């Protein structure tokens, strides 16, 4: 069963570009993980300091293995700490298992 993870992040005023840079660095590491099907970084329409980061995984095991691996890498841990410094409040993270798919993406 596919798994979807997301994070909704909001930067402090004036830190938008620093946050998007850190998000892209994080996603560069995520893209290297086995089992990742798709990843997205989106900026909220009308709110330039709000971002959605989403990833689709082959299954929950692949997603969990990737997070364990990344949490042990010094660069990824440093990136996360830097990201926390430019955030306005706590990020909202979520993990979901896909129950159904309305349209299967072409591969």
QUIJO-V886854 format. One record per pair of residues at least 24 apart in sequence whose C-alpha atoms are under 10 Angstrom apart, sorted by the first residue. I is the first residue (numbers start at 1). GAP is how many residues later the second one is. D is the distance in Angstrom with one decimal. If there is no record, write none. Layout:
BEGIN
i=I gap=GAP d=D
i=I gap=GAP d=D
END
This chain:
BEGIN
i=1 gap=56 d=9.0
i=1 gap=57 d=7.1
i=1 gap=58 d=5.2
i=1 gap=59 d=7.3
i=1 gap=60 d=9.7
i=1 gap=96 d=6.7
i=1 gap=97 d=6.3
i=1 gap=98 d=7.7
i=1 gap=99 d=9.2
i=2 gap=33 d=9.7
i=2 gap=34 d=9.9
i=2 gap=35 d=9.2
i=2 gap=54 d=7.0
i=2 gap=55 d=5.6
i=2 gap=56 d=4.9
i=2 gap=57 d=4.3
i=2 gap=58 d=6.6
i=2 gap=59 d=9.5
i=2 gap=60 d=9.4
i=2 gap=61 d=9.4
i=2 gap=94 d=8.6
i=2 gap=95 d=6.0
i=2 gap=96 d=5.4
i=2 gap=97 d=8.3
i=2 gap=98 d=9.3
i=2 gap=99 d=9.7
i=3 gap=33 d=9.6
i=3 gap=34 d=9.8
i=3 gap=52 d=8.3
i=3 gap=53 d=5.8
i=3 gap=54 d=5.1
i=3 gap=55 d=6.6
i=3 gap=56 d=5.2
i=3 gap=57 d=5.2
i=3 gap=58 d=8.8
i=3 gap=59 d=8.7
i=3 gap=60 d=7.2
i=3 gap=61 d=9.8
i=3 gap=92 d=7.2
i=3 gap=93 d=5.7
i=3 gap=94 d=4.5
i=3 gap=95 d=5.8
i=3 gap=96 d=9.4
i=4 gap=32 d=9.9
i=4 gap=33 d=9.9
i=4 gap=34 d=9.5
i=4 gap=35 d=9.6
i=4 gap=50 d=7.1
i=4 gap=51 d=5.7
i=4 gap=52 d=4.6
i=4 gap=53 d=6.2
i=4 gap=54 d=9.1
i=4 gap=55 d=8.7
i=4 gap=56 d=8.3
i=4 gap=59 d=8.5
i=4 gap=90 d=8.2
i=4 gap=91 d=5.8
i=4 gap=92 d=5.1
i=4 gap=93 d=6.3
i=4 gap=94 d=7.0
i=5 gap=34 d=9.4
i=5 gap=48 d=8.2
i=5 gap=49 d=5.6
i=5 gap=50 d=5.4
i=5 gap=51 d=6.7
i=5 gap=52 d=8.2
i=5 gap=55 d=9.6
i=5 gap=58 d=8.3
i=5 gap=88 d=7.5
i=5 gap=89 d=5.6
i=5 gap=90 d=4.5
i=5 gap=91 d=6.3
i=5 gap=92 d=8.8
i=6 gap=33 d=9.6
i=6 gap=34 d=9.2
i=6 gap=35 d=9.7
i=6 gap=46 d=7.0
i=6 gap=47 d=5.4
i=6 gap=48 d=4.2
i=6 gap=49 d=6.4
i=6 gap=50 d=9.0
i=6 gap=86 d=8.1
i=6 gap=87 d=5.6
i=6 gap=88 d=5.3
i=6 gap=89 d=6.7
i=6 gap=90 d=8.7
i=7 gap=34 d=9.6
i=7 gap=44 d=8.0
i=7 gap=45 d=5.8
i=7 gap=46 d=5.1
i=7 gap=47 d=6.5
i=7 gap=48 d=9.3
i=7 gap=84 d=6.6
i=7 gap=85 d=5.5
i=7 gap=86 d=4.4
i=7 gap=87 d=6.5
i=7 gap=88 d=9.2
i=8 gap=34 d=9.6
i=8 gap=35 d=9.8
i=8 gap=36 d=9.8
i=8 gap=42 d=7.2
i=8 gap=43 d=5.7
i=8 gap=44 d=4.7
i=8 gap=45 d=6.5
i=8 gap=46 d=8.8
i=8 gap=82 d=9.2
i=8 gap=83 d=5.7
i=8 gap=84 d=5.1
i=8 gap=85 d=6.5
i=8 gap=86 d=8.9
i=9 gap=34 d=9.6
i=9 gap=40 d=8.2
i=9 gap=41 d=5.7
i=9 gap=42 d=5.2
i=9 gap=43 d=6.5
i=9 gap=44 d=8.0
i=9 gap=74 d=9.4
i=9 gap=75 d=9.6
i=9 gap=77 d=9.9
i=9 gap=78 d=6.9
i=9 gap=79 d=8.0
i=9 gap=80 d=8.6
i=9 gap=81 d=7.7
i=9 gap=82 d=4.9
i=9 gap=83 d=6.8
i=9 gap=84 d=8.7
i=10 gap=33 d=9.8
i=10 gap=34 d=9.7
i=10 gap=37 d=9.1
i=10 gap=38 d=8.9
i=10 gap=39 d=5.5
i=10 gap=40 d=4.3
i=10 gap=41 d=6.3
i=10 gap=42 d=9.0
i=10 gap=76 d=8.5
i=10 gap=77 d=5.7
i=10 gap=78 d=5.6
i=10 gap=79 d=7.5
i=10 gap=80 d=8.4
i=10 gap=81 d=7.2
i=10 gap=82 d=9.4
i=11 gap=37 d=9.0
i=11 gap=38 d=5.2
i=11 gap=39 d=6.6
i=11 gap=40 d=8.4
i=11 gap=72 d=8.9
i=11 gap=73 d=9.1
i=11 gap=74 d=9.0
i=11 gap=75 d=5.6
i=11 gap=76 d=4.3
i=11 gap=77 d=5.1
i=11 gap=78 d=8.3
i=11 gap=80 d=9.6
i=12 gap=37 d=7.4
i=12 gap=38 d=9.5
i=12 gap=73 d=8.9
i=12 gap=74 d=5.7
i=12 gap=75 d=5.4
i=12 gap=76 d=4.6
i=12 gap=77 d=8.4
i=13 gap=35 d=9.6
i=13 gap=36 d=7.2
i=13 gap=73 d=8.8
i=13 gap=74 d=9.1
i=13 gap=75 d=8.1
i=14 gap=35 d=8.3
i=14 gap=72 d=9.2
i=15 gap=34 d=7.7
i=15 gap=70 d=9.6
i=15 gap=71 d=6.1
i=15 gap=72 d=8.1
i=15 gap=73 d=9.4
i=16 gap=27 d=9.9
i=16 gap=32 d=7.0
i=16 gap=33 d=5.1
i=16 gap=34 d=8.1
i=16 gap=35 d=9.3
i=16 gap=70 d=8.2
i=16 gap=71 d=9.1
i=17 gap=31 d=9.4
i=17 gap=32 d=8.5
i=17 gap=69 d=9.9
i=18 gap=64 d=9.3
i=18 gap=65 d=8.3
i=18 gap=68 d=7.4
i=18 gap=69 d=9.9
i=19 gap=30 d=8.4
i=19 gap=31 d=9.6
i=19 gap=32 d=9.0
i=19 gap=63 d=8.7
i=19 gap=64 d=6.3
i=19 gap=65 d=9.1
i=19 gap=66 d=9.3
i=19 gap=67 d=6.4
i=19 gap=68 d=7.6
i=20 gap=29 d=8.9
i=20 gap=30 d=9.6
i=20 gap=31 d=8.1
i=20 gap=63 d=9.2
i=21 gap=62 d=9.4
i=22 gap=57 d=6.5
i=22 gap=58 d=8.1
i=22 gap=60 d=7.6
i=22 gap=61 d=6.2
i=22 gap=64 d=9.6
i=23 gap=28 d=9.1
i=23 gap=29 d=9.8
i=23 gap=30 d=8.0
i=23 gap=56 d=8.5
i=23 gap=57 d=9.0
i=23 gap=60 d=7.7
i=24 gap=29 d=9.6
i=25 gap=50 d=9.6
i=25 gap=51 d=8.6
i=25 gap=54 d=7.6
i=25 gap=55 d=9.9
i=26 gap=44 d=9.4
i=26 gap=49 d=9.2
i=26 gap=50 d=6.8
i=26 gap=51 d=9.7
i=26 gap=53 d=6.9
i=26 gap=54 d=7.9
i=26 gap=57 d=9.5
i=27 gap=26 d=8.7
i=27 gap=27 d=9.7
i=27 gap=28 d=9.2
i=27 gap=49 d=10.0
i=29 gap=37 d=9.6
i=29 gap=41 d=7.7
i=29 gap=44 d=9.9
i=29 gap=46 d=9.2
i=29 gap=47 d=7.5
i=30 gap=25 d=8.8
i=30 gap=33 d=9.7
i=30 gap=36 d=7.5
i=30 gap=37 d=8.6
i=30 gap=40 d=7.9
i=30 gap=46 d=9.5
i=31 gap=24 d=9.5
i=31 gap=35 d=10.0
i=32 gap=34 d=9.2
i=33 gap=24 d=9.8
i=33 gap=29 d=8.3
i=33 gap=30 d=8.6
i=33 gap=32 d=8.7
i=33 gap=33 d=5.9
i=33 gap=34 d=9.1
i=33 gap=36 d=8.7
i=33 gap=37 d=8.9
i=34 gap=24 d=8.9
i=34 gap=28 d=6.8
i=34 gap=29 d=8.6
i=34 gap=31 d=8.8
i=34 gap=32 d=7.4
i=35 gap=24 d=7.3
i=35 gap=25 d=9.3
i=35 gap=26 d=8.8
i=35 gap=27 d=5.2
i=35 gap=28 d=7.1
i=35 gap=30 d=9.2
i=35 gap=31 d=8.3
i=36 gap=26 d=7.6
i=36 gap=27 d=7.5
i=36 gap=30 d=8.8
i=37 gap=70 d=9.5
i=49 gap=38 d=9.4
i=49 gap=39 d=9.3
i=50 gap=37 d=9.7
i=50 gap=38 d=9.6
i=51 gap=40 d=9.9
i=52 gap=40 d=9.6
i=52 gap=41 d=9.8
i=53 gap=40 d=9.3
i=54 gap=39 d=9.7
i=54 gap=40 d=9.4
i=54 gap=41 d=9.8
i=55 gap=40 d=9.7
i=56 gap=40 d=9.6
i=56 gap=41 d=9.7
i=56 gap=42 d=9.4
i=57 gap=40 d=9.5
i=57 gap=41 d=9.9
i=59 gap=38 d=8.1
i=59 gap=39 d=9.1
i=60 gap=35 d=9.0
i=60 gap=36 d=8.8
i=60 gap=37 d=7.3
i=60 gap=38 d=9.8
i=63 gap=32 d=9.5
END
